[in-house]
């Protein structure tokens, strides 16, 4: 019975993914769906994101890359939190280790995971939060 709980540890959770690499998006989607999560792949483009947000009632978690094509993950996390009027838990995945960015993420109450990192390690961090 315990193994089943582990496999479906994110059952019923709505997790937003913001990532501009479709291969990474699909890997996250597969791993998180296997854990029972409802995965929402959100656009980094403001107009598209606004349309998506109109049909989403709530989010349990945000997983975002930092450097995207048009913007940065911290800005999108702030937008989502403002939209839902909630400090939705979030993780940013980045290769950037500059002190100014670490301070920014800390001030936003966003956990940072540094690349390279496996999809399963990311999932474990989401489960712990």
Order of alpha helices (4+ residues) and beta strands (2+ residues): alpha-beta-alpha-beta-alpha-beta-alpha-beta-alpha-beta-alpha
